[in-house]
Amino acid sequence: MTKRTSIPETAIGPPVAASDPLGTLCQVLFSSEETEAKVDARRTVSGMAQRPWQQLPAKLRGAVRADVRRLRDGKLSREDIIGRGYSFAVAEQALRDIGQGGA
C-alpha cells in the first residue's frame, strides 16, 4: 500500500481567480454605461477584425451587436458608432447583422 502525501496550501499559495478576458470584454460591451472601458473594449474588438467576423466567438459577436443596437436606438449614425471606438469593418458587419447595414 502506498502512502498518500498532500501539499500544504502554504506551499502553493492561495487560490487564484481564473481570468476570463473574453467574458470581461463581453460584459463591458453588454453594459449600458458609456465608459472609457467600453471605448477600450470596442477598440479591442476592432483590433480583432483581422479575423473574419464569423471566426470571432459567438458570445463576442452577440455583445457587439447588442452594443451597436443600443447605440442605434440612441439615434447615433454609423459615423457616430465608429467615433465611439468601433472600426468601420466591425460597425458595418454589426449593422448588417441587426438589419440596419448597407453593402
N, C-alpha and C positions, 0 to 999 in steps of 0.2 A: 504494500500500500504506500502511495507517495504522499508526502506531506504538502499541503497547500500553503502557499505564502501569499500575503497580500501586501500591497504597497500602501503605507500610511498616506493620508491626504496631504499631510505637510510635505511629503517628498515630491508630490506632483503639483502642488499649488491648488488654489481654489478653482472651482469650475468656471469656465469661460463661456459667456453667452455666444451662441452661434451668430455669425454675421450673415445677413441676407441682403446684399446690396440691391438685388433686383426687387425684392419686396419693399425695401425702403424707398427706392425710386418710384415704384408704382403707388405706394402710399402717399408720397408727396404729390404726385400728379392727380390722384383721386381727390385730394383735399380741395375744398372750395376756397381756401385762403390764397391770396396773391402775396407770396413772399419771395425773398431773394432765393431761398432754397428751391422754390418752384421754378424760377427762371433758370437756375443752375441745372435742375433736373431736365428741363426742356432742352437745354444746350447739350447735356449728356446724351439724351436720346438722339438728337440731331447728329451728334458725333458718331453714333452707331449706324447712321444711314448709309455707310459704305456697303453694308449688307443689304440685300433686297428686303423690302418691307415684310414679305411673307416669312422670312427667316428670323425675324425678331420674335421673342417669346410672345405667345398669345396674350398672356396677362399684361405685358407691357403695351402691346398694340391696343388692348382694351382701355388701359389707363390713358393713353394718348388720345384715343377717340373721345373718351368721357371729358377730358380736359378741353379739347377743341370744341366739342359740342357746347360745353359751358361757356366758352368764350364767344361762340356764335350766338348763343342765347342772349348774351350781353350786348348783342348788336355790333360786335367787332368784325372788321373786314379781314380779308385774307392777309393784307399788308400789316394790319394791327397784330394778327396772330403771329406772323413772322417777327414782328418787332418785339413780341413778348418772349422770344427765345427759340422758337422752332425754326428749323431750316426750311427753305422753300419746298424741298422734296418731301419732308415729313408732313408739313402743313397740307400740301396738295394731296398726299395719299390719305391722310386722316379725313380731310374734307370729302374726298371721293367715297371713302368707306361709310361716312354718315349721310351720303346722298346730297352733298352740297358742293361738290367739286366739279371742275371742268375737265378739260383734256381727256 
